[in-house]
Amino acid sequence: MSKVFCQSCAMPLEKPEDFGTNADGSKNQEYCHFCFANGQFTNPDITMEEMLKIGLQGIDENAEMSKPMKFMIKKMYPMQLKKMKRWNKQGSEK
């Protein structure tokens, strides 16, 4: 089973509560609850650079992750973020 990631911030979507919500209250299958609620982006004007800064801070603050794991994920995060639907130049969003 492949992992699902938020197509805005690249957070792994592992539990039902991780997913954002559509306008009708159903779970959105592409975006997390931090990025998407009630059918819209929670911060519609954020830039990819601002999202990168928030994501790196979130990685630093993750108490469940070891230092070596944080280091590795922080190195890969900018490349991963660029692939997300919201930031991908070929994507249809933003």
All heavy atoms as an XYZ file, in Angstrom:
753
protein
N       0.846     -1.193      0.000
C       0.000      0.000      0.000
C       0.885      1.248      0.000
O       1.773      1.383      0.816
C      -0.883     -0.032      1.247
C      -1.886      1.038      1.302
S      -3.111      0.515      2.523
C      -3.652      2.033      3.125
N       0.641      2.138     -0.935
C       1.469      3.338     -1.011
C       0.943      4.394     -0.050
O      -0.239      4.441      0.269
C       1.490      3.877     -2.438
O       0.198      4.269     -2.827
N       1.847      5.228      0.386
C       1.502      6.292      1.325
C       0.843      7.448      0.575
O       1.213      7.760     -0.543
C       2.777      6.796      2.002
C       2.689      6.800      3.483
C       3.959      7.260      4.126
C       3.856      6.920      5.587
N       4.963      7.339      6.356
N      -0.113      8.078      1.214
C      -0.793      9.232      0.652
C      -0.242     10.470      1.358
O      -0.093     10.474      2.581
C      -2.324      9.129      0.864
C      -3.030     10.356      0.352
C      -2.868      7.875      0.199
N       0.067     11.498      0.585
C       0.610     12.741      1.131
C      -0.298     13.902      0.770
O      -0.879     13.941     -0.315
C       2.010     13.019      0.565
C       3.029     12.001      0.970
C       3.262     10.883      0.187
C       3.749     12.148      2.142
C       4.200      9.932      0.558
C       4.688     11.202      2.531
C       4.911     10.092      1.731
N      -0.390     14.875      1.668
C      -1.119     16.110      1.382
C      -0.499     16.739      0.152
O       0.722     16.911      0.077
C      -1.047     17.062      2.569
S      -1.783     18.682      2.230
N      -1.336     17.111     -0.803
C      -0.855     17.678     -2.054
C      -0.579     19.177     -1.942
O      -0.391     19.863     -2.935
C      -1.852     17.382     -3.178
C      -1.920     15.911     -3.533
C      -0.585     15.388     -4.038
O      -0.026     15.891     -5.014
N      -0.043     14.392     -3.366
N      -0.495     19.665     -0.718
C      -0.110     21.048     -0.463
C       1.163     21.104      0.374
O       2.144     21.725     -0.018
C      -1.239     21.792      0.249
O      -0.879     23.120      0.546
N       1.166     20.406      1.541
C       2.317     20.491      2.451
C       3.168     19.223      2.490
O       4.218     19.210      3.115
C       1.852     20.840      3.864
S       0.952     19.503      4.695
N       2.688     18.159      1.854
C       3.388     16.865      1.784
C       3.350     16.072      3.082
O       4.085     15.115      3.247
C       4.819     17.010      1.279
N       2.476     16.441      4.016
C       2.326     15.679      5.248
C       1.726     14.317      4.914
O       0.789     14.233      4.120
C       1.396     16.419      6.210
C       1.152     15.688      7.518
S       0.044     16.609      8.623
C      -1.473     15.699      8.370
N       2.247     13.246      5.521
C       1.617     11.934      5.316
C       0.189     11.925      5.875
O      -0.050     12.424      6.974
C       2.501     10.968      6.111
C       3.762     11.698      6.381
C       3.425     13.156      6.377
N      -0.735     11.399      5.093
C      -2.126     11.291      5.524
C      -2.356      9.843      5.918
O      -2.554      8.980      5.064
C      -3.069     11.720      4.391
C      -2.856     13.147      3.885
C      -3.732     13.435      2.681
C      -3.098     14.160      4.980
N      -2.282      9.589      7.214
C      -2.312      8.219      7.712
C      -3.582      7.864      8.459
O      -4.003      6.721      8.466
C      -1.100      7.988      8.616
C       0.216      8.193      7.880
C       1.432      8.212      8.785
O       1.309      8.674      9.948
O       2.500      7.775      8.339
N      -4.177      8.837      9.141
C      -5.366      8.591      9.956
C      -6.530      9.418      9.400
O      -6.305     10.466      8.789
C      -5.106      8.990     11.408
C      -3.953      8.234     12.066
C      -3.628      8.797     13.432
C      -2.820     10.030     13.221
N      -2.008     10.585     14.203
N      -7.764      8.986      9.633
C      -8.913      9.752      9.124
C      -8.892     11.226      9.520
O      -9.248     12.095      8.724
C     -10.121      9.030      9.742
C      -9.647      7.639      9.948
C      -8.174      7.760     10.313
N      -8.426     11.496     10.738
C      -8.413     12.898     11.199
C      -7.332     13.742     10.519
O      -7.319     14.971     10.649
C      -8.285     12.974     12.723
C      -7.058     12.304     13.291
C      -7.255     10.842     13.691
O      -8.159     10.170     13.179
O      -6.454     10.377     14.529
N      -6.419     13.121      9.792
C      -5.380     13.871      9.069
C      -5.941     14.579      7.837
O      -5.415     15.590      7.402
C      -4.248     12.945      8.607
C      -3.425     12.377      9.749
O      -3.459     12.946     10.864
O      -2.739     11.364      9.522
N      -7.027     14.052      7.270
C      -7.568     14.564      6.015
C      -8.384     15.834      6.224
O      -9.082     15.988      7.223
C      -8.455     13.501      5.359
C      -7.691     12.306      4.861
C      -7.374     11.259      5.706
C      -7.262     12.240      3.543
C      -6.662     10.156      5.264
C      -6.546     11.145      3.085
C      -6.247     10.106      3.934
N      -8.295     16.734      5.249
C      -9.101     17.941      5.259
C     -10.544     17.615      4.909
O     -10.897     16.460      4.678
N     -11.380     18.643      4.842
C     -12.801     18.427      4.546
C     -13.252     19.227      3.332
O     -12.767     20.332      3.073
C     -13.677     18.825      5.743
O     -13.369     20.176      6.120
C     -13.461     17.902      6.930
N     -14.189     18.636      2.608
C     -14.815     19.304      1.480
C     -15.945     20.191      1.998
O     -16.303     20.132      3.176
C     -15.355     18.262      0.489
C     -14.237     17.456     -0.122
O     -13.239     17.989     -0.582
N     -14.396     16.131     -0.121
N     -16.535     20.994      1.112
C     -17.608     21.908      1.498
C     -18.798     21.168      2.105
O     -19.468     21.698      2.989
C     -18.054     22.727      0.296
N     -19.036     19.922      1.672
C     -20.163     19.148      2.192
C     -19.821     18.387      3.478
O     -20.624     17.621      3.993
C     -20.687     18.185      1.139
C     -19.681     17.110      0.737
O     -18.556     17.059      1.303
O     -20.012     16.315     -0.165
N     -18.596     18.580      3.991
C     -18.182     17.939      5.236
C     -17.496     16.595      5.044
O     -16.967     16.034      6.002
N     -17.491     16.065      3.826
C     -16.815     14.796      3.565
C     -15.304     14.995      3.599
O     -14.807     16.119      3.459
C     -17.249     14.227      2.210
O     -16.845     15.092      1.163
N     -14.582     13.902      3.783
C     -13.114     13.968      3.825
C     -12.561     14.241      2.430
O     -12.992     13.638      1.449
C     -12.520     12.667      4.359
C     -12.863     12.379      5.800
C     -12.186     13.355      6.732
C     -12.497     13.040      8.175
N     -11.992     14.034      9.088
N     -11.618     15.149      2.348
C     -10.924     15.419      1.096
C      -9.769     14.438      0.997
O      -8.999     14.296      1.944
C     -10.424     16.871      1.062
C      -9.771     17.203     -0.248
O      -8.630     16.833     -0.500
N     -10.505     17.898     -1.094
N      -9.618     13.772     -0.110
C      -8.615     12.723     -0.267
C      -7.252     13.233     -0.713
O      -6.314     12.450     -0.845
C      -9.129     11.663     -1.253
C     -10.397     10.974     -0.781
C     -10.238     10.289      0.572
O      -9.356      9.459      0.758
N     -11.084     10.650      1.523
N      -7.117     14.545     -0.952
C      -5.848     15.087     -1.442
C      -5.120     16.002     -0.458
O      -3.912     16.165     -0.570
C      -6.072     15.875     -2.736
C      -6.490     15.007     -3.893
C      -6.565     15.788     -5.177
O      -7.213     16.861     -5.199
O      -5.980     15.329     -6.164
N      -5.854     16.607      0.468
C      -5.251     17.619      1.326
C      -5.490     17.338      2.812
O      -6.518     16.798      3.193
C      -5.802     19.005      0.982
C      -5.505     19.421     -0.436
C      -6.487     19.397     -1.409
C      -4.218     19.812     -0.807
C      -6.205     19.772     -2.725
C      -3.928     20.178     -2.111
C      -4.923     20.154     -3.061
O      -4.628     20.510     -4.354
N      -4.539     17.757      3.641
C      -4.650     17.562      5.088
C      -5.554     18.626      5.719
O      -5.879     19.639      5.100
C      -3.263     17.590      5.736
S      -2.542     19.237      5.897
N      -5.885     18.396      6.990
C      -6.751     19.327      7.712
C      -6.076     20.662      8.008
O      -6.746     21.657      8.230
C      -7.272     18.685      9.009
C      -6.222     18.464     10.037
N      -5.356     17.395     10.019
C      -5.885     19.195     11.125
C      -4.545     17.474     11.055
N      -4.847     18.550     11.744
N      -4.748     20.700      7.992
C      -4.053     21.973      8.195
C      -4.177     22.869      6.956
O      -4.239     24.088      7.072
C      -2.563     21.760      8.473
C      -2.271     21.077      9.770
C      -1.681     19.825      9.783
C      -2.575     21.674     10.983
C      -1.395     19.175     10.975
C      -2.297     21.036     12.187
C      -1.704     19.781     12.187
N      -4.199     22.257      5.773
C      -4.176     23.004      4.514
C      -5.552     23.230      3.895
O      -5.727     24.173      3.132
C      -3.305     22.268      3.488
S      -1.559     22.221      3.924
N      -6.521     22.362      4.209
C      -7.790     22.396      3.496
C      -8.940     22.106      4.452
O      -8.945     21.090      5.140
C      -7.768     21.332      2.390
C      -8.725     21.564      1.261
C      -8.438     22.475      0.267
C      -9.901     20.849      1.197
C      -9.322     22.669     -0.786
C     -10.792     21.034      0.152
C     -10.497     21.949     -0.854
N      -9.917     23.005      4.517
C     -11.089     22.813      5.378
C     -12.306     23.452      4.729
O     -12.211     24.510      4.104
C     -10.852     23.442      6.752
N     -13.436     22.773      4.853
C     -14.703     23.289      4.319
C     -14.630     23.618      2.835
O     -15.196     24.607      2.376
C     -15.183     24.499      5.122
C     -15.361     24.169      6.577
O     -15.933     23.136      6.926
N     -14.854     25.016      7.453
N     -13.872     22.812      2.086
C     -13.818     22.973      0.634
C     -12.877     24.039      0.118
O     -12.918     24.383     -1.063
N     -12.018     24.565      0.974
C     -11.083     25.586      0.499
C      -9.764     25.540      1.267
O      -9.691     24.995      2.360
C     -11.707     26.969      0.593
C     -12.143     27.365      1.974
C     -12.991     28.632      1.961
O     -13.160     29.273      0.932
N     -13.512     29.003      3.106
N      -8.732     26.120      0.661
C      -7.445     26.171      1.342
C      -7.550     27.069      2.561
O      -8.179     28.131      2.516
C      -6.348     26.716      0.405
C      -5.929     25.726     -0.649
C      -6.171     25.969     -1.980
C      -5.277     24.542     -0.302
C      -5.788     25.059     -2.950
C      -4.890     23.622     -1.256
C      -5.148     23.876     -2.594
N      -6.940     26.655      3.658
C      -6.979     27.454      4.882
C      -6.125     28.708      4.751
O      -6.369     29.693      5.426
C      -6.497     26.631      6.095
O      -5.184     26.140      5.820
C      -7.438     25.460      6.363
N      -5.125     28.671      3.908
C      -4.266     29.822      3.638
C      -4.081     29.911      2.125
O      -3.052     29.491      1.593
C      -2.928     29.655      4.363
C      -2.108     30.926      4.361
O      -2.383     31.852      3.601
N      -1.089     30.968      5.187
N      -5.074     30.464      1.420
C      -5.050     30.443     -0.042
C      -3.919     31.248     -0.686
O      -3.540     30.967     -1.819
C      -6.413     31.017     -0.434
C      -6.864     31.795      0.753
C      -6.263     31.121      1.948
N      -3.359     32.195      0.015
C      -2.332     33.052     -0.570
C      -0.904     32.665     -0.199
O       0.041     33.365     -0.568
C      -2.583     34.510     -0.170
C      -3.932     35.010     -0.682
O      -4.313     34.637     -1.807
O      -4.610     35.749      0.055
N      -0.739     31.558      0.512
C       0.605     31.151      0.922
C       1.446     30.807     -0.316
O       0.928     30.278     -1.300
C       0.541     29.965      1.908
C       1.889     29.768      2.592
C       0.055     28.690      1.214
C       1.839     28.777      3.761
N       2.714     31.142     -0.252
C       3.621     30.793     -1.344
C       4.300     29.459     -1.032
O       4.284     29.004      0.117
C       4.721     31.869     -1.513
O       5.544     31.860     -0.336
C       4.130     33.250     -1.751
N       4.893     28.861     -2.041
C       5.606     27.615     -1.808
C       6.762     27.821     -0.832
O       7.034     26.974      0.006
C       6.130     27.010     -3.112
C       6.629     25.589     -2.908
S       7.148     24.771     -4.401
C       8.811     25.370     -4.518
N       7.425     28.956     -0.907
C       8.534     29.255      0.001
C       8.055     29.353      1.445
O       8.720     28.871      2.368
C       9.247     30.548     -0.420
C      10.001     30.447     -1.731
C       9.110     30.446     -2.982
O       7.954     30.954     -2.927
O       9.555     29.917     -4.017
N       6.888     29.963      1.649
C       6.324     30.046      3.001
C       5.919     28.656      3.499
O       6.128     28.325      4.661
C       5.111     30.987      3.005
C       5.490     32.441      2.804
C       4.307     33.342      2.499
O       3.289     32.874      1.940
O       4.391     34.538      2.820
N       5.354     27.846      2.604
C       4.975     26.475      2.973
C       6.213     25.662      3.334
O       6.193     24.881      4.284
C       4.213     25.805      1.830
C       3.735     24.402      2.171
S       2.495     24.349      3.491
C       1.057     24.932      2.603
N       7.285     25.863      2.606
C       8.543     25.159      2.878
C       9.033     25.489      4.285
O       9.392     24.600      5.054
C       9.590     25.540      1.838
C      10.966     24.919      1.997
C      10.910     23.405      1.889
C      11.911     25.484      0.944
N       8.995     26.759      4.650
C       9.438     27.190      5.974
C       8.581     26.558      7.077
O       9.107     26.049      8.069
C       9.375     28.722      6.062
C       9.914     29.291      7.336
C       9.889     30.812      7.298
C      10.386     31.386      8.603
N      10.336     32.843      8.617
N       7.265     26.537      6.891
C       6.351     25.945      7.871
C       6.597     24.441      7.974
O       6.630     23.877      9.068
C       4.884     26.239      7.489
C       4.594     27.736      7.675
C       3.919     25.384      8.309
C       3.279     28.183      7.070
N       6.784     23.786      6.834
C       7.016     22.344      6.829
C       8.303     21.959      7.530
O       8.344     20.999      8.303
N       9.371     22.713      7.277
C      10.653     22.434      7.931
C      10.540     22.622      9.439
O      11.096     21.845     10.217
C      11.764     23.316      7.341
C      12.162     22.986      5.905
C      13.097     24.049      5.358
C      12.785     21.602      5.803
N       9.797     23.639      9.853
C       9.576     23.863     11.290
C       8.789     22.701     11.886
O       9.091     22.229     12.984
C       8.820     25.178     11.506
C       8.561     25.496     12.964
C       7.831     26.815     13.142
O       7.687     27.607     12.224
N       7.362     27.058     14.338
N       7.795     22.212     11.163
C       7.001     21.075     11.631
C       7.845     19.823     11.806
O       7.661     19.066     12.758
N       8.773     19.606     10.883
C       9.682     18.464     10.985
C      10.534     18.609     12.238
O      10.701     17.663     13.004
C      10.548     18.333      9.717
C       9.669     17.974      8.512
C      11.653     17.295      9.914
C      10.347     18.156      7.163
N      11.081     19.807     12.458
C      11.900     20.066     13.654
C      11.126     19.801     14.939
O      11.690     19.308     15.918
C      12.395     21.515     13.665
C      13.653     21.723     12.848
O      14.392     20.746     12.609
O      13.899     22.864     12.429
N       9.841     20.125     14.948
C       9.025     20.016     16.159
C       8.445     18.619     16.375
O       7.838     18.362     17.412
C       7.900     21.050     16.113
C       8.420     22.473     16.206
C       7.347     23.524     15.978
O       6.173     23.165     15.714
O       7.679     24.708     16.057
N       8.632     17.715     15.432
C       8.075     16.364     15.543
C       8.864     15.559     16.576
O       9.997     15.145     16.336
C       8.097     15.670     14.184
C       7.380     14.345     14.201
O       7.401     13.618     15.190
N       6.761     14.025     13.088
N       8.260     15.318     17.715
C       8.931     14.617     18.818
C       9.097     13.122     18.560
O       9.933     12.477     19.186
C       8.141     14.827     20.111
N       8.339     12.575     17.635
C       8.404     11.143     17.351
C       9.568     10.774     16.422
O       9.896      9.607     16.291
C       7.093     10.676     16.721
C       5.900     10.834     17.645
C       4.596     10.475     16.973
O       4.613      9.808     15.925
O       3.545     10.863     17.510
N      10.172     11.767     15.800
C      11.228     11.521     14.819
C      12.615     11.639     15.436
O      12.871     12.564     16.201
C      11.109     12.581     13.707
C      10.964     12.040     12.333
S      10.946     13.383     11.130
C       9.202     13.667     10.982
N      13.494     10.722     15.077
C      14.881     10.790     15.550
C      15.622     11.911     14.815
O      15.205     12.339     13.734
C      15.585      9.457     15.287
O      15.741      9.252     13.892
N      16.738     12.359     15.391
C      17.537     13.412     14.741
C      18.018     13.001     13.355
O      17.912     13.787     12.415
C      18.709     13.822     15.627
C      18.313     14.744     16.746
C      19.530     15.290     17.463
C      19.099     16.285     18.530
N      20.224     16.984     19.131
N      18.532     11.776     13.187
C      18.967     11.377     11.838
C      17.808     11.358     10.834
O      17.977     11.752      9.678
C      19.546      9.974     12.029
C      19.930      9.911     13.471
C      18.927     10.765     14.185
N      16.628     10.927     11.290
C      15.456     10.901     10.409
C      15.048     12.326     10.031
O      14.752     12.609      8.869
C      14.299     10.181     11.093
C      13.048     10.099     10.241
S      13.268      9.140      8.739
C      13.158      7.496      9.392
N      15.041     13.233     11.001
C      14.717     14.637     10.721
C      15.683     15.209      9.693
O      15.270     15.900      8.760
C      14.779     15.480     12.000
C      13.627     15.257     12.939
C      13.766     16.151     14.166
C      12.693     15.851     15.170
N      12.726     16.726     16.332
N      16.974     14.938      9.866
C      17.990     15.447      8.958
C      17.698     14.966      7.534
O      17.704     15.757      6.592
C      19.386     14.987      9.406
C      20.491     15.418      8.488
C      20.997     16.703      8.545
C      21.013     14.535      7.544
C      22.010     17.107      7.691
C      22.021     14.928      6.683
C      22.524     16.220      6.760
N      17.427     13.684      7.385
C      17.183     13.111      6.067
C      15.907     13.689      5.434
O      15.907     14.086      4.271
C      17.065     11.589      6.177
C      16.889     10.902      4.846
S      16.800      9.120      5.013
C      15.140      8.935      5.662
N      14.839     13.765      6.212
C      13.578     14.282      5.684
C      13.703     15.756      5.308
O      13.180     16.187      4.276
C      12.428     14.033      6.684
C      12.156     12.530      6.744
C      11.177     14.807      6.294
C      11.150     12.119      7.781
N      14.407     16.535      6.120
C      14.583     17.961      5.808
C      15.368     18.158      4.510
O      15.127     19.107      3.777
C      15.259     18.681      6.970
C      14.314     18.915      8.146
C      15.013     19.460      9.352
C      15.472     20.863      9.143
N      16.014     21.475     10.374
N      16.305     17.256      4.228
C      17.071     17.345      2.979
C      16.183     17.044      1.770
O      16.333     17.649      0.717
C      18.256     16.367      2.989
C      19.369     16.782      3.913
C      20.052     18.001      3.372
C      21.254     18.377      4.204
N      21.812     19.654      3.817
N      15.247     16.104      1.926
C      14.388     15.689      0.816
C      13.137     16.558      0.662
O      12.538     16.607     -0.412
C      13.956     14.228      1.006
C      15.090     13.253      0.959
S      14.616     11.499      1.100
C      13.145     11.518      2.092
N      12.741     17.234      1.726
C      11.467     17.958      1.745
C      11.301     18.977      0.612
O      10.247     18.985     -0.035
C      11.247     18.607      3.117
C       9.900     19.270      3.264
C       8.728     18.523      3.244
C       9.797     20.643      3.411
C       7.492     19.127      3.372
C       8.564     21.252      3.547
C       7.414     20.488      3.516
O       6.194     21.096      3.636
N      12.277     19.824      0.319
C      12.058     20.797     -0.759
C      11.737     20.133     -2.108
O      10.849     20.605     -2.833
C      13.382     21.570     -0.828
C      13.949     21.438      0.552
C      13.551     20.060      1.012
N      12.404     19.044     -2.422
C      12.139     18.344     -3.682
C      10.754     17.700     -3.654
O      10.038     17.715     -4.652
C      13.209     17.287     -3.946
C      14.562     17.892     -4.269
S      15.824     16.639     -4.566
C      16.027     15.954     -2.925
N      10.377     17.141     -2.525
C       9.068     16.507     -2.377
C       7.952     17.548     -2.499
O       6.948     17.317     -3.169
C       8.978     15.793     -1.025
C       7.687     15.065     -0.780
C       7.531     13.799     -1.586
O       8.480     13.313     -2.182
N       6.335     13.279     -1.632
N       8.130     18.697     -1.872
C       7.111     19.743     -1.898
C       6.836     20.204     -3.325
O       5.685     20.395     -3.716
C       7.545     20.922     -1.016
C       6.474     21.962     -0.721
C       5.331     21.357      0.087
C       7.071     23.137      0.025
N       7.883     20.347     -4.120
C       7.726     20.797     -5.515
C       6.881     19.838     -6.345
O       6.294     20.241     -7.336
C       9.096     20.949     -6.178
C       9.875     22.132     -5.701
C      11.224     22.182     -6.375
C      12.084     23.250     -5.742
N      13.446     23.245     -6.302
N       6.811     18.581     -5.937
C       6.048     17.569     -6.673
C       4.564     17.566     -6.315
O       3.763     16.949     -7.007
C       6.621     16.178     -6.394
C       8.014     15.982     -6.922
C       8.516     14.604     -6.543
C       9.965     14.424     -6.938
N      10.469     13.122     -6.485
N       4.189     18.233     -5.245
C       2.808     18.221     -4.803
C       1.920     18.989     -5.781
O       2.340     19.983     -6.363
C       2.674     18.808     -3.397
C       3.439     18.044     -2.314
S       2.888     16.340     -2.067
C       4.148     15.419     -2.932
N       0.694     18.539     -5.926
C      -0.243     19.099     -6.896
C      -0.373     20.622     -6.797
O      -0.409     21.308     -7.808
C      -1.616     18.439     -6.691
C      -2.661     18.863     -7.663
C      -3.954     18.093     -7.411
C      -5.026     18.529     -8.366
N      -6.273     17.775     -8.110
N      -0.424     21.135     -5.591
C      -0.610     22.583     -5.413
C       0.565     23.391     -5.968
O       0.387     24.532     -6.392
C      -0.809     22.899     -3.925
C      -1.184     24.348     -3.681
C      -1.537     24.579     -2.237
N      -2.000     25.944     -2.030
C      -2.318     26.450     -0.860
N      -2.261     25.694      0.220
N      -2.711     27.704     -0.747
N       1.760     22.842     -5.972
C       2.956     23.587     -6.352
C       3.549     23.151     -7.685
O       4.393     23.843     -8.230
C       4.015     23.469     -5.254
C       3.439     23.739     -3.905
C       3.286     22.854     -2.883
C       2.888     24.977     -3.433
N       2.686     23.456     -1.807
C       2.431     24.771     -2.112
C       2.735     26.244     -4.003
C       1.838     25.766     -1.350
C       2.146     27.239     -3.237
C       1.703     27.005     -1.936
N       3.126     22.015     -8.190
C       3.658     21.494     -9.438
C       3.185     22.384    -10.590
O       2.000     22.630    -10.739
C       3.169     20.042     -9.619
C       3.773     19.375    -10.812
O       3.971     19.975    -11.856
N       4.056     18.100    -10.667
N       4.106     22.839    -11.392
C       3.766     23.752    -12.497
C       2.770     23.138    -13.482
O       1.997     23.832    -14.090
C       5.038     24.166    -13.260
C       6.012     24.936    -12.413
C       5.514     26.325    -12.109
C       6.548     27.142    -11.394
N       6.194     27.591    -10.094
N       2.781     21.808    -13.626
C       1.832     21.153    -14.521
C       0.499     20.888    -13.838
O      -0.465     20.523    -14.490
C       2.387     19.809    -15.024
C       3.519     19.954    -16.011
C       4.883     19.997    -15.337
O       5.066     19.472    -14.258
N       5.841     20.632    -15.980
N       0.435     21.051    -12.521
C      -0.792     20.780    -11.769
C      -1.860     21.811    -12.087
O      -1.601     22.894    -12.590
N      -3.087     21.486    -11.747
C      -4.202     22.376    -12.082
C      -4.519     23.363    -10.961
O      -5.274     24.294    -11.166
C      -5.441     21.542    -12.392
O      -5.808     20.779    -11.261
N      -3.961     23.167     -9.770
C      -4.285     24.035     -8.639
C      -3.187     25.066     -8.401
O      -2.036     24.797     -8.622
C      -4.448     23.188     -7.362
C      -5.433     22.083     -7.548
C      -6.564     22.147     -6.566
O      -6.620     23.094     -5.788
O      -7.388     21.232     -6.586
N      -3.577     26.222     -7.947
C      -2.725     27.345     -7.510
C      -1.724     27.763     -8.543
O      -0.879     27.113     -9.023
C      -2.037     27.023     -6.181
C      -1.405     28.215     -5.569
C      -2.318     28.811     -4.534
C      -1.552     29.855     -3.754
N      -2.026     31.136     -3.739
